[in-house]
């Protein structure tokens, strides 16, 4: 008997969006050598 897929926890969509935003920011820094944050910048916990 097949089980229905588990639904992501509440707030998962926002978490995934914040992770993608973080990855884009890190990619800018890694590939282009710059970022749009003022120093000293502290990454908030996800």
N, CA, C and O atoms as CSV, one atom per row, in Angstrom:
chain,resi,resn,atom,element,x,y,z
A,1,UNK,N,N,0.843,-1.171,0.000
A,1,UNK,CA,C,0.000,0.000,0.000
A,1,UNK,C,C,0.893,1.240,0.000
A,1,UNK,O,O,1.788,1.358,0.837
A,2,UNK,N,N,0.662,2.145,-0.910
A,2,UNK,CA,C,1.474,3.361,-1.016
A,2,UNK,C,C,1.070,4.378,0.039
A,2,UNK,O,O,-0.105,4.554,0.362
A,3,UNK,N,N,2.091,5.037,0.560
A,3,UNK,CA,C,1.880,6.118,1.524
A,3,UNK,C,C,1.882,7.449,0.766
A,3,UNK,O,O,2.648,7.611,-0.183
A,4,UNK,N,N,1.041,8.398,1.168
A,4,UNK,CA,C,1.119,9.720,0.534
A,4,UNK,C,C,2.423,10.403,0.917
A,4,UNK,O,O,2.960,10.143,1.993
A,5,UNK,N,N,2.940,11.269,0.055
A,5,UNK,CA,C,4.200,11.950,0.395
A,5,UNK,C,C,4.014,12.829,1.632
A,5,UNK,O,O,2.951,13.408,1.853
A,6,UNK,N,N,5.077,12.911,2.427
A,6,UNK,CA,C,5.032,13.760,3.614
A,6,UNK,C,C,5.071,15.222,3.192
A,6,UNK,O,O,5.840,15.609,2.312
A,7,UNK,N,N,4.244,16.012,3.824
A,7,UNK,CA,C,4.231,17.436,3.545
A,7,UNK,C,C,5.390,18.107,4.269
A,7,UNK,O,O,5.747,17.700,5.374
A,8,UNK,N,N,5.985,19.135,3.656
A,8,UNK,CA,C,7.061,19.844,4.356
A,8,UNK,C,C,6.493,20.551,5.580
A,8,UNK,O,O,5.310,20.891,5.604
A,9,UNK,N,N,7.311,20.772,6.583
A,9,UNK,CA,C,6.832,21.462,7.786
A,9,UNK,C,C,6.399,22.893,7.464
A,9,UNK,O,O,6.827,23.487,6.475
A,10,UNK,N,N,5.552,23.415,8.315
A,10,UNK,CA,C,5.093,24.797,8.122
A,10,UNK,C,C,6.296,25.728,8.106
A,10,UNK,O,O,7.211,25.572,8.915
A,11,UNK,N,N,6.306,26.672,7.215
A,11,UNK,CA,C,7.425,27.610,7.110
A,11,UNK,C,C,8.551,27.124,6.225
A,11,UNK,O,O,9.541,27.834,6.052
A,12,UNK,N,N,8.430,25.930,5.658
A,12,UNK,CA,C,9.516,25.382,4.842
A,12,UNK,C,C,9.763,26.227,3.595
A,12,UNK,O,O,10.912,26.409,3.192
A,13,UNK,N,N,8.708,26.741,2.986
A,13,UNK,CA,C,8.883,27.544,1.771
A,13,UNK,C,C,9.728,28.780,2.062
A,13,UNK,O,O,10.606,29.128,1.272
A,14,UNK,N,N,9.475,29.438,3.171
A,14,UNK,CA,C,10.262,30.625,3.539
A,14,UNK,C,C,11.710,30.236,3.801
A,14,UNK,O,O,12.626,30.947,3.390
A,15,UNK,N,N,11.925,29.118,4.480
A,15,UNK,CA,C,13.280,28.639,4.755
A,15,UNK,C,C,14.031,28.391,3.446
A,15,UNK,O,O,15.181,28.805,3.302
A,16,UNK,N,N,13.378,27.711,2.486
A,16,UNK,CA,C,14.022,27.419,1.211
A,16,UNK,C,C,14.332,28.704,0.438
A,16,UNK,O,O,15.388,28.811,-0.185
A,17,UNK,N,N,13.427,29.668,0.474
A,17,UNK,CA,C,13.670,30.946,-0.194
A,17,UNK,C,C,14.861,31.667,0.428
A,17,UNK,O,O,15.684,32.240,-0.286
A,18,UNK,N,N,14.953,31.639,1.759
A,18,UNK,CA,C,16.086,32.288,2.435
A,18,UNK,C,C,17.392,31.573,2.112
A,18,UNK,O,O,18.430,32.220,1.971
A,19,UNK,N,N,17.355,30.255,1.995
A,19,UNK,CA,C,18.561,29.504,1.619
A,19,UNK,C,C,19.010,29.861,0.210
A,19,UNK,O,O,20.203,30.042,-0.038
A,20,UNK,N,N,18.058,29.963,-0.716
A,20,UNK,CA,C,18.407,30.328,-2.085
A,20,UNK,C,C,18.978,31.737,-2.153
A,20,UNK,O,O,19.921,31.989,-2.904
A,21,UNK,N,N,18.419,32.647,-1.381
A,21,UNK,CA,C,18.953,34.007,-1.330
A,21,UNK,C,C,20.386,33.995,-0.811
A,21,UNK,O,O,21.248,34.690,-1.349
A,22,UNK,N,N,20.640,33.216,0.218
A,22,UNK,CA,C,21.997,33.100,0.770
A,22,UNK,C,C,22.953,32.532,-0.270
A,22,UNK,O,O,24.072,33.024,-0.413
A,23,UNK,N,N,22.524,31.501,-1.000
A,23,UNK,CA,C,23.380,30.908,-2.031
A,23,UNK,C,C,23.692,31.905,-3.143
A,23,UNK,O,O,24.818,31.945,-3.640
A,24,UNK,N,N,22.709,32.707,-3.538
A,24,UNK,CA,C,22.957,33.725,-4.560
A,24,UNK,C,C,23.979,34.754,-4.071
A,24,UNK,O,O,24.871,35.161,-4.815
A,25,UNK,N,N,23.837,35.164,-2.817
A,25,UNK,CA,C,24.779,36.142,-2.259
A,25,UNK,C,C,26.185,35.558,-2.192
A,25,UNK,O,O,27.158,36.233,-2.528
A,26,UNK,N,N,26.291,34.318,-1.763
A,26,UNK,CA,C,27.606,33.677,-1.690
A,26,UNK,C,C,28.199,33.465,-3.076
A,26,UNK,O,O,29.413,33.568,-3.253
A,27,UNK,N,N,27.357,33.172,-4.057
A,27,UNK,CA,C,27.845,33.002,-5.425
A,27,UNK,C,C,28.396,34.321,-5.961
A,27,UNK,O,O,29.419,34.328,-6.645
A,28,UNK,N,N,27.730,35.441,-5.659
A,28,UNK,CA,C,28.257,36.744,-6.073
A,28,UNK,C,C,29.655,36.956,-5.503
A,28,UNK,O,O,30.567,37.382,-6.211
A,29,UNK,N,N,29.812,36.658,-4.234
A,29,UNK,CA,C,31.111,36.833,-3.590
A,29,UNK,C,C,32.149,35.881,-4.181
A,29,UNK,O,O,33.275,36.287,-4.465
A,30,UNK,N,N,31.772,34.616,-4.366
A,30,UNK,CA,C,32.724,33.605,-4.825
A,30,UNK,C,C,33.121,33.816,-6.287
A,30,UNK,O,O,34.308,33.790,-6.613
A,31,UNK,N,N,32.147,34.024,-7.165
A,31,UNK,CA,C,32.429,34.091,-8.597
A,31,UNK,C,C,32.816,35.493,-9.076
A,31,UNK,O,O,33.571,35.626,-10.039
A,32,UNK,N,N,32.309,36.536,-8.418
A,32,UNK,CA,C,32.567,37.894,-8.884
A,32,UNK,C,C,33.485,38.690,-7.960
A,32,UNK,O,O,33.976,39.754,-8.337
A,33,UNK,N,N,33.717,38.174,-6.748
A,33,UNK,CA,C,34.634,38.835,-5.836
A,33,UNK,C,C,34.052,40.022,-5.099
A,33,UNK,O,O,34.802,40.825,-4.544
A,34,UNK,N,N,32.727,40.156,-5.076
A,34,UNK,CA,C,32.113,41.257,-4.349
A,34,UNK,C,C,30.821,40.792,-3.700
A,34,UNK,O,O,30.273,39.742,-4.036
A,35,UNK,N,N,30.360,41.587,-2.780
A,35,UNK,CA,C,29.069,41.338,-2.140
A,35,UNK,C,C,28.440,42.689,-1.820
A,35,UNK,O,O,29.123,43.713,-1.832
A,36,UNK,N,N,27.160,42.691,-1.540
A,36,UNK,CA,C,26.447,43.954,-1.353
A,36,UNK,C,C,26.221,44.296,0.115
A,36,UNK,O,O,25.305,45.051,0.443
A,37,UNK,N,N,27.039,43.751,0.990
A,37,UNK,CA,C,26.855,43.988,2.421
A,37,UNK,C,C,27.907,44.951,2.942
A,37,UNK,O,O,29.040,44.968,2.460
A,38,UNK,N,N,27.531,45.744,3.920
A,38,UNK,CA,C,28.473,46.629,4.582
A,38,UNK,C,C,29.227,45.842,5.649
A,38,UNK,O,O,28.643,45.008,6.341
A,39,UNK,N,N,30.505,46.104,5.778
A,39,UNK,CA,C,31.318,45.427,6.789
A,39,UNK,C,C,31.148,46.127,8.133
A,39,UNK,O,O,31.006,47.350,8.133
A,40,UNK,N,N,31.153,45.480,9.219
A,40,UNK,CA,C,31.186,44.020,9.355
A,40,UNK,C,C,29.776,43.466,9.224
A,40,UNK,O,O,28.850,43.939,9.884
A,41,UNK,N,N,29.619,42.472,8.379
A,41,UNK,CA,C,28.321,41.837,8.174
A,41,UNK,C,C,28.287,40.506,8.920
A,41,UNK,O,O,29.262,39.754,8.890
A,42,UNK,N,N,27.208,40.219,9.567
A,42,UNK,CA,C,27.038,38.950,10.276
A,42,UNK,C,C,25.857,38.233,9.647
A,42,UNK,O,O,24.758,38.782,9.566
A,43,UNK,N,N,26.087,37.002,9.201
A,43,UNK,CA,C,25.010,36.207,8.632
A,43,UNK,C,C,24.066,35.776,9.757
A,43,UNK,O,O,24.510,35.249,10.777
A,44,UNK,N,N,22.781,35.999,9.569
A,44,UNK,CA,C,21.831,35.536,10.567
A,44,UNK,C,C,21.577,34.047,10.383
A,44,UNK,O,O,21.715,33.519,9.280
A,45,UNK,N,N,21.209,33.378,11.460
A,45,UNK,CA,C,20.926,31.948,11.398
A,45,UNK,C,C,19.670,31.697,10.578
A,45,UNK,O,O,18.712,32.467,10.641
A,46,UNK,N,N,19.681,30.617,9.810
A,46,UNK,CA,C,18.486,30.224,9.055
A,46,UNK,C,C,17.703,29.203,9.833
A,46,UNK,O,O,16.659,28.742,9.371
